[in-house]
Amino acid sequence: AQGQTFSFPDIFPEKDRTLAEGSMEEMQEKFMEDEKQRQKLDPRRGGVTEWFGL
């Protein structure tokens, strides 16, 4: 396979950079926010987030 390069197709054209409803990025954003809230509200996790700088 020498000299062969694989270029990924442009699945995400520039005009679609805004987060589409239900897109993977949006779901990740929501998930991260939910996790942050959960960690804040859960007293048993106290201190752990500071160790990892989260």
NORVENCOR-V230827 format. One record per residue. N is the residue number from 0. RES is the residue in three letters. SS is DSSP state (helix for helix, strand for strand, loop for the rest). PSI is psi as a letter, one per 40 degrees, with the letter a starting at -180 (NA if undefined). Layout:
N|RES|SS|PSI ; N|RES|SS|PSI
This chain:
0|ALA|loop|f ; 1|GLN|loop|h ; 2|GLY|loop|e ; 3|GLN|loop|h ; 4|THR|loop|i ; 5|PHE|loop|h ; 6|SER|loop|h ; 7|PHE|loop|i ; 8|PRO|loop|i ; 9|ASP|loop|g ; 10|ILE|loop|d ; 11|PHE|loop|g ; 12|PRO|loop|i ; 13|GLU|helix|d ; 14|LYS|helix|e ; 15|ASP|helix|f ; 16|ARG|loop|d ; 17|THR|loop|i ; 18|LEU|loop|h ; 19|ALA|loop|i ; 20|GLU|loop|h ; 21|GLY|loop|e ; 22|SER|loop|i ; 23|MET|helix|d ; 24|GLU|helix|d ; 25|GLU|helix|d ; 26|MET|helix|d ; 27|GLN|helix|d ; 28|GLU|helix|d ; 29|LYS|helix|d ; 30|PHE|helix|d ; 31|MET|helix|d ; 32|GLU|helix|d ; 33|ASP|helix|d ; 34|GLU|helix|d ; 35|LYS|helix|d ; 36|GLN|helix|d ; 37|ARG|helix|d ; 38|GLN|helix|d ; 39|LYS|helix|d ; 40|LEU|helix|e ; 41|ASP|loop|h ; 42|PRO|helix|d ; 43|ARG|helix|d ; 44|ARG|helix|e ; 45|GLY|loop|h ; 46|GLY|loop|d ; 47|VAL|helix|d ; 48|THR|helix|d ; 49|GLU|helix|d ; 50|TRP|helix|d ; 51|PHE|helix|e ; 52|GLY|loop|f ; 53|LEU|loop|NA
